[in-house]
Amino acid sequence: MAHKLPPAFQSTRTLSCFRRGFIKLIVALLLGQPLPFGHFDPEPWTTHLNFFSA
């Protein structure tokens, strides 16, 4: 069974990452600022996949 945090400690994402980035682009365009340069940092895959759990 997975360990769950109490509701007070659970984080909820109110805006998707895509929407936050889109809003940043629109705001920069409206304010005449240079466009932000994004970066992509993929998370590493696990080295061992466990398909059989008890």
C-alpha positions in Angstrom: 0.0 0.0 0.0 1.3 3.4 -0.9 2.1 5.9 1.8 -0.2 8.9 1.6 0.3 12.3 3.1 -2.4 14.0 5.2 -4.6 16.4 3.1 -2.9 19.4 4.6 0.4 18.4 3.2 -0.7 17.3 -0.3 0.1 19.8 -3.0 -2.4 20.5 -5.7 -1.5 22.0 -9.1 -4.0 24.7 -9.9 -2.5 25.5 -13.3 -0.9 23.1 -15.7 2.7 23.6 -16.7 1.6 24.3 -20.3 -0.9 27.0 -19.2 1.6 28.7 -16.9 4.2 28.8 -19.7 1.6 30.2 -22.2 0.6 32.9 -19.7 4.2 33.9 -19.2 4.6 34.3 -23.0 1.4 36.4 -23.3 2.4 38.6 -20.4 5.9 39.1 -21.9 4.4 40.1 -25.2 1.9 42.5 -23.7 4.6 44.2 -21.6 7.1 44.4 -24.4 9.6 42.3 -22.6 11.9 39.7 -24.3 10.4 36.3 -24.5 11.5 33.9 -21.7 13.8 31.1 -22.8 12.5 27.7 -21.6 14.5 24.6 -20.9 13.6 20.9 -20.8 14.9 18.8 -17.9 13.6 15.3 -18.3 13.5 13.1 -15.2 15.6 9.9 -15.4 13.8 6.6 -15.8 14.0 4.1 -13.1 16.6 1.4 -13.7 14.3 -1.4 -12.4 10.6 -1.7 -13.3 8.6 -3.7 -10.9 5.6 -5.2 -12.7 4.8 -7.7 -10.0 3.7 -6.1 -6.7 2.5 -8.1 -3.7 
